[in-house]
Amino acid sequence: MNSPATEPTADAAAAYLAALHERLTADGCKVTPSHWNDHPSLTGFRADRKARWFGTKVELFVFAAAVPEIDVATLHEFTIWAMRYAKSVRGGIPGARNVAQVLPALVSTRVQPEAAQWAAQDARLLDTSLMSRPLTVEAGPGAVRTTLYRGGTAWGGMFTRHTLEKAALYFP
């Protein structure tokens, strides 16, 4: 049995993940339930190719997990895990008209301010083929606060608008 202190967190985070699953599915993502470090999570994936990107295919990976509290160390660990996972399953030849964007999101009713600042600070790179924009999602009663880096990047900048549009759709 959960203690009263953790039950609202679990309920709010689980409800947010269920709604996220619906938003991802509605946008045409392939969504699978999973677990990360014994926390309920989900993985969403879609690929887009547009002429304005000179035919480059963008693979977008969304990873979201519900945790009791979000701190910098946990968000960093989840971000690294998500990027490595995306790299291991992505299709095509990295760098050859094929890029991957990763949105690793942790969901909780308790977000340490430092974790939100870390998420808003900058995009993260893995090699030269993967970029992530970590997110914190504070799912409180009646309100949700999402934090991520919304600025441009030198690498993958051509895909910034697309990635931020998808992030806004999935994490309102």
C-alpha angles and dihedrals in degrees: 000000000000120000116247089249094061101034097076089049092052093045096047093044093046090050090050092050090050091051091046089052089055093048093049093048092047089055093053100260122148103238128195129179116234145155130246117194089339093308122121110254144159137215125213127188137184136160125212132186121190132179092230088062088058090252095305115152116226117204112201119200122190119193121180131175133178114230133173093241135001119226131163095260094052093045091049092049092048092047093052091046092049093048093048091047092050091048091052095052105033119118132232129021113314112241094013100106088306125103133172129217119192128201107192109185130184116199126204143133088239119060119171110227091234090058092052089048091050091052093049094046103080147318117274126230131209111194106318097294105066133054126181135192106201116212136202116205116195104197105191130164107292096351139067124199118195123191126190140137107277099178132101128269135212093227114052093005091140088067098046096100093048093048094047091047090053092045090052091049095048099036107035 
